[in-house]
Amino acid sequence: MKKLLSIILSAALCIGSIAAVASDTDTTVTLQINNPVMTVNGANKEIDPGMGTVPVIINERTLLPVRAVVEELGGIVNWNGDTREVTLNYGTDEILLTIDSDVAYLNNEAKTLDSKPTIINDRTMLPIRFIAENFGFGVDWNGEEQIVTITKTAKAVAEPTVEPTVEPTDAPTAEPTEVPSDNQAEESKILVAYFSNTGNTENIAESIVSAMGADVYEIEAAQPYTDEDLNYNDSSTRATVEQNDPTARPEIGNLLESIDEYDTIYLGYPMWWGQAPKIVYTFLESYDFTGKTIIPFCTSGSSPIGSSDDNLHPAASGANWVDGRRFSVSASSSEISAWAAEGCRIK
Ligand SMILES: Cc1cc2nc3c(=O)[nH]c(=O)nc-3n(C[C@H](O)[C@H](O)[C@H](O)COP(=O)(O)O)c2cc1C
């Protein structure tokens, strides 16, 4: 089945690419940060139909989904899941990029990238400037509107000399979607850890996981909270009693063995009486967060995040704490992914 899928993907790529090269005209593609819709010669087009892929800014670099851009401009993209390499062909030029490596090859000559290609949400993302400069595309950045414009003039078009691979192999040959998500999480070293009882914080956590290609961990109480435990109209119920007790540290039933492999931790919780639930303190006090970046987020009925994030700092004092953010239950995935990418940039 996997072989069949590879053949179909490769064949689809082949047909699509040849058709693109055949249209020997000027092409202008614009992409906007956090916008899943690009324009191609003025017409709106979803960057990645059904996937919600958006350009993002990470570490002050604008990362674009490489497949969409290069194919729109008439290039060919091949993905080797075994070696995690992306080969781009345009005219007679070939660029070879490796995920998480700052060494790229232009026509077999090694070049150093100022930002490494990465995978976000199953898509290969990379700064466009290196590709544009070497393939002869124009690039313009509008910082106010956060729009990248990439222009190909017809004279830059040449027939590709390298055909995409069509042989069936066990490895995925075309689409980064073939990369097992576990591998991405190992590479990304990002963890989304959250506590949630009624699913609101969990929903936000899932959007961050998907935007950042992160691992996910739900903090589960050894003794789960019942509806009665969560009844904040009664001051004698468990959640309220715990929140009023500075020493309360409810036991976690599913502690992770280690968090050593993670550099960045998004930490989500519901607001309980204006503060993070005490079990979040249990989580923080269970590990050494020295040198790690923690990015808090919360959901609430209406309260802002207030002092709830700052009050967590002593529980992981060696961490680099980023200011937290409260989300309403109706926050859109683009709003969440924009914030998540920015949170990473701040560290
Ligand atoms: C014990 C308790 C206390 C709460 N205190 C607040 C509060 O102070 N301010 C607020 O806006 N919402 C408060 N809420 C509402 C939750 O913060 C809100 O429903 C949250 O989105 C639930 O997240 P979850 O679905 O991930 O558990 C409280 C809820 C509970 C159970």
The ligand as an ORCA input file, in Angstrom:
! r2SCAN-3c Opt
* xyz 0 1
  C     -12.591     25.713     39.928
  C     -12.753     26.624     38.749
  C     -12.436     27.956     38.874
  C     -12.544     28.819     37.792
  N     -12.172     30.127     37.926
  C     -12.263     30.949     36.869
  C     -11.831     32.307     36.991
  O     -11.344     32.758     38.020
  N     -11.995     33.109     35.916
  C     -12.538     32.660     34.743
  O     -12.676     33.432     33.808
  N     -12.916     31.361     34.584
  C     -12.790     30.504     35.627
  N     -13.149     29.203     35.473
  C     -13.591     28.732     34.138
  C     -12.434     28.019     33.411
  O     -11.246     28.766     33.482
  C     -12.766     27.832     31.938
  O     -13.992     27.180     31.786
  C     -11.642     27.068     31.234
  O     -11.721     27.331     29.849
  C     -11.744     25.557     31.428
  O     -10.705     24.930     30.748
  P     -10.641     23.367     30.448
  O     -11.848     23.055     29.595
  O      -9.387     23.175     29.708
  O     -10.676     22.655     31.760
  C     -13.051     28.332     36.559
  C     -13.385     26.982     36.437
  C     -13.225     26.135     37.523
  C     -13.571     24.684     37.364
*
